[in-house]
Amino acid sequence: MSDDSLTQYPLPLGPLGEPPEKYSELRAKCPVSRVRLPSGDAAWMVTGYDEVVAAMSDRRLSRAALREPGAVRTVSGEDFSDNPYNLLNQEGQDHTRLRRLIAPAFTPRKAELWRARIEEIAHELIDQLIAGPRPADLHHDFAATLPIWVICEMVGAPVEDRAKLQKWTDRLVSITAHTPEERLAAREESAAYVAGLIAQHREEPGEDLLSTLITARDDADRLNERELVWLGINLLVAGHDTTVSAISRSLFQLLRHPDQWRLLVDNPDLLPGATEELLRYAPPSEIGFMRIATEDVELAGTKVAKGEGVIPVMHAAGRDTRRVSAPETLDLTRTDTTHLAFGHGHHYCPGVGVARVELQSAFGTLAKRLPSLRLAVPAEQVEWIGGLLTLRPKALPVDW
């Protein structure tokens, strides 16, 4: 394929917030294909399930190598890949050490301990929806609020700060939606904010995760101050942004398929399996996190040269016909659901337990409280926010 004919990445969304239509063709014919990035660089995009798993498991494909001089770039100018303290950008011993520090807070048992509180917050938000104007915006007033409220309480940030945290997040996860200057400003402002939180928690420690990390820094010397700040930012940003998108996209798809919404309303026992099916069908993003080959690699018969970029699009994998029957159909009762929405390998999402509890609480509480929930506009009129690592509607007008 000549440079002039390369597919432009990110690919355009399909109708109704569906994955890019070209993914199906690529999975079948060319699961490892060459694309042109917004920076002008070229990279390999991986769309098949097995191929994505292989790419995300291969230690020769490195996130840390993105910071090497002359490395392939997704965008021009500074972005989140340039930050050596971001957990997603680390490899090896430092990555393992930092993950171990936060892992105890996100075990399945700890996640279950949060379920009652998460459901309580969901009920409070639904109370506000019912008392407010109609149609209501289910994205802004529920899906975008629940996860950031939860992570603020877990980490130890004031819940009333969630609006500015969301503003910084939108810029930190931007690909083309914001300028390099805006991304850098968000990075500096959020770092200053978390540094202020750390100072407060040193004076008045609590039972929150940030206080625990401060103890690891000050008493056990298990991380430096810069790592402490960026772990705080990682938790506040990554700890809510993908869940916001997963809730919002899933609710849109549920309400766009009213038979599936009614199925969930009438059969609450379906909730765990239904959540996994929604993660497969409507994952948080259509974007992948690029890696750099640190040596020559062969991926599904394709030779990737040392220094080339590889983008495993884990969210394209959930519609691979080799893994899922009738993958274009949303079926909350299916038994062959499989997805990579939480990643794979050593960068597998550490907060998966809490995320699942949040998703189940969001869908289950809404089904119980607002069983007649429906879209207030035709599905075709719902607009989507592009240019971010995650995908979400601008608004989700609903009535009941």
C-alpha positions as CSV (number, residue, x, y, z in Angstrom):
1,M,0.0,0.0,0.0
2,S,1.5,3.4,-1.0
3,D,1.8,6.2,1.5
4,D,-0.8,8.2,-0.4
5,S,-3.5,5.4,-0.1
6,L,-3.2,4.8,3.7
7,T,-6.4,4.8,5.7
8,Q,-6.7,7.8,7.9
9,Y,-6.7,7.1,11.6
10,P,-8.9,7.4,13.7
11,L,-11.5,5.9,11.3
12,P,-14.9,7.7,11.0
13,L,-17.6,6.3,13.3
14,G,-20.4,4.3,11.8
15,P,-24.0,5.5,12.1
16,L,-25.6,5.7,15.6
17,G,-22.2,5.7,17.4
18,E,-21.4,2.3,16.0
19,P,-17.8,1.1,15.4
20,P,-16.2,2.2,12.1
21,E,-17.7,0.1,9.3
22,K,-14.3,-0.6,7.9
23,Y,-13.3,-2.6,10.9
24,S,-15.5,-5.6,9.8
25,E,-13.7,-5.6,6.4
26,L,-10.3,-5.3,8.0
27,R,-10.9,-8.1,10.5
28,A,-11.8,-10.4,7.8
29,K,-9.2,-9.6,5.2
30,C,-6.4,-7.6,6.8
31,P,-6.5,-7.6,10.7
32,V,-3.0,-5.9,10.7
33,S,-3.2,-2.9,8.4
34,R,-1.2,0.3,7.7
35,V,-2.8,3.6,8.7
36,R,-1.9,7.3,8.6
37,L,-2.0,9.1,12.0
38,P,-3.1,12.7,12.7
39,S,0.6,13.5,13.2
40,G,1.3,12.4,9.6
41,D,3.3,9.3,10.8
42,A,2.2,5.8,9.7
43,A,1.6,2.9,12.0
44,W,0.1,-0.6,12.0
45,M,-3.5,-0.9,13.2
46,V,-4.7,-4.3,14.7
47,T,-8.4,-5.1,14.6
48,G,-8.8,-8.9,15.0
49,Y,-9.4,-10.4,18.4
50,D,-6.6,-12.9,18.4
51,E,-4.2,-10.4,16.8
52,V,-5.1,-7.7,19.4
53,V,-4.4,-10.2,22.2
54,A,-1.1,-11.1,20.6
55,A,-0.1,-7.5,20.3
56,M,-1.1,-6.6,23.8
57,S,0.8,-9.6,25.2
58,D,4.0,-8.9,23.4
59,R,6.6,-7.2,25.6
60,R,8.5,-6.2,22.5
61,L,5.7,-3.7,21.8
62,S,6.4,-1.0,24.3
63,R,4.5,2.1,25.6
64,A,7.6,3.5,27.2
65,A,9.4,3.5,23.8
66,L,6.9,6.2,22.7
67,R,9.2,8.7,24.5
68,E,12.3,7.8,22.5
69,P,13.6,10.5,20.2
70,G,12.1,10.3,16.8
71,A,9.4,7.8,17.9
72,V,6.2,7.5,15.9
73,R,3.6,9.9,17.2
74,T,-0.2,9.8,17.2
75,V,-0.5,13.6,17.2
76,S,1.9,16.5,16.7
77,G,2.9,18.2,19.9
78,E,2.8,17.1,23.5
79,D,0.2,14.5,24.6
80,F,-0.3,12.0,27.4
81,S,2.2,9.6,25.9
82,D,5.1,12.0,26.7
83,N,4.5,11.7,30.4
84,P,6.9,9.2,32.0
85,Y,4.9,9.1,35.2
86,N,1.7,8.1,33.6
87,L,1.1,4.4,34.6
88,L,-0.1,3.6,31.1
89,N,3.3,4.8,29.7
90,Q,5.5,2.6,31.9
91,E,7.0,-0.8,31.5
92,G,9.0,-3.2,33.6
93,Q,9.8,-2.9,37.3
94,D,8.5,0.6,37.8
95,H,5.1,-0.3,36.2
96,T,4.8,-3.4,38.4
97,R,5.8,-1.5,41.5
98,L,3.2,1.2,41.0
99,R,0.4,-1.2,40.1
100,R,1.0,-3.2,43.2
101,L,0.6,0.0,45.3
102,I,-3.0,0.6,44.0
103,A,-4.0,-3.0,43.5
104,P,-5.3,-3.7,47.0
105,A,-7.9,-0.9,46.7
106,F,-9.4,-2.5,43.6
107,T,-9.7,-6.2,44.4
108,P,-13.1,-7.8,43.7
109,R,-13.8,-7.9,47.4
110,K,-13.1,-4.2,47.9
111,A,-15.2,-3.4,44.8
112,E,-18.1,-5.3,46.4
113,L,-17.7,-3.3,49.6
114,W,-18.4,-0.2,47.4
115,R,-21.5,-1.5,45.8
116,A,-24.0,-0.2,48.4
117,R,-22.5,3.3,48.3
118,I,-22.4,3.3,44.5
119,E,-26.1,2.3,44.3
120,E,-26.9,5.0,46.9
121,I,-25.2,7.7,44.7
122,A,-27.1,6.3,41.7
123,H,-30.4,6.6,43.5
124,E,-29.6,10.2,44.5
125,L,-28.8,11.1,40.9
126,I,-32.1,9.5,39.7
127,D,-34.0,11.4,42.4
128,Q,-32.5,14.6,40.9
129,L,-33.5,13.5,37.4
130,I,-37.1,12.9,38.4
131,A,-37.3,16.2,40.2
132,G,-35.7,18.1,37.2
133,P,-36.9,19.2,33.8
134,R,-37.9,16.7,31.1
135,P,-36.6,15.5,28.8
136,A,-33.6,14.9,31.0
137,D,-30.0,14.5,29.8
138,L,-29.0,11.1,31.0
139,H,-25.4,11.6,29.9
140,H,-24.7,14.8,31.7
141,D,-26.8,14.3,34.8
142,F,-26.2,10.6,35.4
143,A,-23.6,8.7,33.3
144,A,-21.0,11.5,33.4
145,T,-21.6,12.2,37.1
146,L,-21.8,8.8,38.8
147,P,-18.2,7.5,38.1
148,I,-16.5,10.8,38.9
149,W,-18.4,11.1,42.1
150,V,-17.4,7.5,43.1
151,I,-13.7,8.0,42.2
152,C,-13.6,11.3,44.1
153,E,-14.8,9.5,47.2
154,M,-12.4,6.6,46.7
155,V,-9.3,8.8,46.1
156,G,-10.2,11.5,48.6
157,A,-11.0,14.5,46.3
158,P,-13.9,16.9,47.0
159,V,-16.9,15.8,45.0
160,E,-17.7,19.4,44.3
161,D,-14.5,19.6,42.2
162,R,-15.8,17.1,39.6
163,A,-16.6,19.7,37.0
164,K,-13.0,20.9,36.7
165,L,-11.7,17.3,36.9
166,Q,-13.9,16.5,33.9
167,K,-12.6,19.5,32.0
168,W,-9.0,18.5,32.6
169,T,-9.8,14.9,31.7
170,D,-11.4,15.9,28.3
171,R,-8.1,17.6,27.5
172,L,-5.8,14.9,28.8
173,V,-7.5,12.2,26.8
174,S,-7.8,14.3,23.6
175,I,-6.4,13.2,20.3
176,T,-7.7,15.9,18.0
177,A,-10.4,17.6,20.0
178,H,-7.9,20.0,21.8
179,T,-4.7,21.7,20.9
180,P,-1.3,20.6,22.3
181,E,-1.2,23.8,24.4
182,E,-4.6,22.9,25.9
183,R,-3.4,19.4,26.7
184,L,-0.2,20.7,28.3
185,A,-2.1,23.2,30.4
186,A,-4.5,20.5,31.6
187,R,-1.5,18.4,32.6
188,E,0.1,21.2,34.6
189,E,-3.2,22.3,36.2
190,S,-4.2,18.8,37.2
191,A,-0.8,18.1,38.6
192,A,-0.9,21.3,40.7
193,Y,-4.4,20.3,41.9
194,V,-3.4,16.8,43.0
195,A,-0.2,18.2,44.7
196,G,-2.5,20.5,46.7
197,L,-4.7,17.5,47.7
198,I,-1.6,15.6,48.8
199,A,-0.6,18.5,51.0
200,Q,-4.0,18.6,52.6
201,H,-4.1,14.8,53.2
202,R,-0.6,14.9,54.8
203,E,-2.0,17.3,57.3
204,E,-5.3,15.4,57.8
205,P,-5.0,11.8,56.5
206,G,-8.2,9.8,56.0
207,E,-9.3,6.3,55.0
208,D,-9.1,7.2,51.3
209,L,-6.7,5.9,48.6
210,L,-4.6,9.0,48.4
211,S,-3.8,8.9,52.1
212,T,-2.7,5.3,51.7
213,L,-0.4,6.3,48.8
214,I,1.0,9.2,50.9
215,T,1.9,6.7,53.6
216,A,3.7,4.5,51.0
217,R,5.6,7.6,49.9
218,D,6.5,9.0,53.3
219,D,6.9,6.0,55.5
220,A,7.9,3.2,53.2
221,D,9.6,5.3,50.5
222,R,8.0,3.1,47.8
223,L,7.4,5.9,45.3
224,N,8.8,9.4,44.7
225,E,6.8,12.6,45.0
226,R,6.3,13.0,41.2
227,E,5.0,9.4,41.0
228,L,2.7,10.1,43.9
229,V,1.2,13.1,42.1
230,W,0.7,11.2,38.8
231,L,-0.8,8.1,40.5
232,G,-3.3,10.5,41.9
233,I,-4.0,12.0,38.4
234,N,-4.2,8.5,36.9
235,L,-6.7,7.4,39.5
236,L,-8.9,10.5,39.1
237,V,-8.8,10.5,35.3
238,A,-8.6,6.8,34.3
239,G,-10.7,6.0,37.3
240,H,-13.8,7.5,35.8
241,D,-13.4,8.5,32.1
242,T,-13.7,5.1,30.5
243,T,-16.6,4.2,32.8
244,V,-18.5,7.4,31.9
245,S,-18.2,6.5,28.2
246,A,-19.1,2.8,28.9
247,I,-22.3,3.8,30.8
248,S,-23.4,6.4,28.3
249,R,-22.8,4.3,25.2
250,S,-24.4,1.3,26.8
251,L,-27.5,3.2,27.9
252,F,-27.9,4.7,24.4
253,Q,-27.7,1.2,22.8
254,L,-30.1,-0.3,25.4
255,L,-32.6,2.5,24.7
256,R,-32.1,2.2,21.0
257,H,-33.0,-1.5,21.4
258,P,-36.1,-1.2,23.6
259,D,-36.7,-5.0,23.5
260,Q,-33.3,-5.4,25.2
261,W,-34.1,-2.7,27.8
262,R,-37.4,-4.4,28.6
263,L,-35.6,-7.7,28.9
264,L,-33.3,-6.2,31.5
265,V,-36.1,-4.5,33.3
266,D,-38.1,-7.8,33.5
267,N,-35.0,-10.0,34.3
268,P,-32.7,-8.3,36.8
269,D,-30.7,-11.6,37.1
270,L,-29.4,-10.9,33.6
271,L,-27.4,-7.9,34.9
272,P,-23.9,-9.4,35.2
273,G,-24.0,-11.1,31.8
274,A,-25.8,-8.1,30.2
275,T,-23.0,-5.8,31.4
276,E,-20.4,-7.9,29.7
277,E,-22.5,-8.0,26.5
278,L,-22.8,-4.2,26.6
279,L,-19.0,-3.8,27.1
280,R,-18.6,-6.0,24.0
281,Y,-21.2,-4.2,21.9
282,A,-20.7,-0.6,23.1
283,P,-17.1,-0.4,24.6
284,P,-15.8,2.9,25.9
285,S,-13.8,3.9,22.8
286,E,-12.9,3.1,19.2
287,I,-9.3,4.2,19.7
288,G,-6.3,2.0,20.6
289,F,-3.2,2.9,22.6
290,M,-0.1,2.8,20.4
291,R,3.1,0.8,21.2
292,I,6.5,0.9,19.6
293,A,8.3,-2.2,18.4
294,T,11.6,-2.4,20.3
295,E,12.8,-5.1,17.8
296,D,11.5,-6.7,14.7
297,V,8.2,-8.5,15.4
298,E,5.9,-10.7,13.3
299,L,2.2,-10.2,14.0
300,A,-0.3,-12.4,12.2
301,G,2.1,-12.9,9.4
302,T,2.9,-9.2,9.1
303,K,6.4,-8.1,9.7
304,V,6.6,-5.1,12.0
305,A,10.1,-3.5,11.9
306,K,11.9,-2.1,15.0
307,G,10.7,1.4,15.6
308,E,7.3,1.1,13.9
309,G,4.1,1.9,15.8
310,V,1.4,-0.7,16.5
311,I,-2.1,0.2,17.6
312,P,-4.1,-2.7,19.0
313,V,-7.7,-1.6,18.8
314,M,-9.0,-3.7,21.6
315,H,-12.5,-2.3,21.1
316,A,-12.7,-3.6,17.5
317,A,-12.1,-7.1,18.8
318,G,-15.5,-7.6,20.3
319,R,-17.2,-8.0,16.9
320,D,-14.8,-10.6,15.6
321,T,-17.0,-13.3,14.0
322,R,-14.3,-15.8,14.9
323,R,-15.1,-15.2,18.5
324,V,-18.7,-14.1,18.7
325,S,-21.7,-15.3,16.8
326,A,-23.8,-12.6,15.1
327,P,-21.6,-9.9,16.6
328,E,-23.6,-7.0,15.1
329,T,-26.6,-8.1,17.3
330,L,-27.0,-6.8,20.9
331,D,-28.2,-9.8,22.8
332,L,-28.2,-9.6,26.6
333,T,-28.9,-13.4,26.8
334,R,-25.9,-14.5,24.7
335,T,-23.5,-17.1,26.1
336,D,-20.5,-16.4,23.9
337,T,-19.8,-12.8,25.0
338,T,-16.1,-12.0,24.9
339,H,-14.4,-8.7,24.8
340,L,-11.2,-6.8,25.5
341,A,-12.8,-3.6,26.8
342,F,-10.5,-3.6,29.9
343,G,-7.4,-4.4,27.9
344,H,-5.1,-7.5,28.1
345,G,-1.7,-8.4,29.4
346,H,0.4,-6.3,31.8
347,H,-1.6,-3.1,31.1
348,Y,-5.0,-4.8,31.9
349,C,-7.1,-2.2,33.7
350,P,-6.4,-2.4,37.5
351,G,-9.8,-0.9,38.3
352,V,-11.9,-3.5,36.5
353,G,-13.7,-4.7,39.7
354,V,-14.9,-1.3,40.6
355,A,-15.8,-0.5,37.0
356,R,-18.0,-3.6,36.7
357,V,-19.8,-2.7,40.0
358,E,-20.4,0.8,38.7
359,L,-21.8,-0.4,35.4
360,Q,-24.0,-3.0,37.0
361,S,-25.3,-0.4,39.6
362,A,-26.0,2.1,36.9
363,F,-28.0,-0.2,34.7
364,G,-29.7,-2.1,37.5
365,T,-30.8,1.0,39.4
366,L,-32.1,2.7,36.3
367,A,-34.0,-0.4,35.3
368,K,-35.6,-0.6,38.8
369,R,-36.4,3.1,39.2
370,L,-37.3,4.1,35.6
371,P,-38.5,1.0,33.8
372,S,-40.3,3.1,31.2
373,L,-37.1,5.0,30.3
374,R,-36.8,5.8,26.6
375,L,-34.9,8.1,24.2
376,A,-36.7,11.5,23.8
377,V,-35.3,12.0,20.3
378,P,-34.8,9.7,17.4
379,A,-31.5,7.8,17.8
380,E,-30.2,9.3,14.6
381,Q,-30.3,12.8,16.3
382,V,-27.9,11.9,19.1
383,E,-24.6,13.6,18.4
384,W,-21.2,12.1,19.4
385,I,-18.1,13.7,20.7
386,G,-15.1,12.8,18.6
387,G,-11.3,13.4,18.9
388,L,-11.0,11.8,22.3
389,L,-9.6,8.5,23.5
390,T,-13.1,7.6,24.7
391,L,-16.4,8.0,22.9
392,R,-19.5,9.5,24.3
393,P,-22.7,11.3,23.2
394,K,-22.8,15.1,23.6
395,A,-26.2,14.6,25.3
396,L,-28.6,11.7,25.8
397,P,-32.1,13.2,26.0
398,V,-34.5,10.8,27.7
399,D,-38.0,10.6,29.1
400,W,-40.1,8.1,31.0
